[in-house]
Amino acid sequence: MKPSTSTEDASPLLFGITNAVAGHLLLRLALGINILGHGLVRIGNPGAFADALAQLFANTWLPSPLVRLFALLLPFLELVIGALLTLGLLTRIALFTGGLVMVSLIFGTTLRSDWETVGLQMIYAALYSALMGTAHLNRLSVDAWWARSRNRSAPVSPGSPAPAP
């Protein structure tokens, strides 16, 4: 499928940022701050969070020690994923890891037949997927800045094409 070439998609906004790039940035920041907030709230007392989650899954076939281990790791994962997404650092890895975390949460939540929560988790999974699918628009990030600085500092050997601006 050919990328859209409509005037609205290609028209520059402030500082030459297109609507598509700005939209990607806003969604990445919103998801990153949301996930970072999840981690910050839970990281203060991971034991209490783990106990509460283990209690929620007590009537499922998942072993309590496994649920507790996952619950102890989850706030740290959320903190790291949220920070990486907010900065736009290791973005593809953060998005893929965040998507896998959502898949595991969806799996566990379906075992509890908590379909309302599964619906919310599906929205998060869709956001991770949408950002992965539009990763080429991730131009306002630490990743893009590093890529630009590497291209500027890379030596050009005779006969090789110059790096793209």
Disulfide bonds with the S-S distance in Angstrom:
none
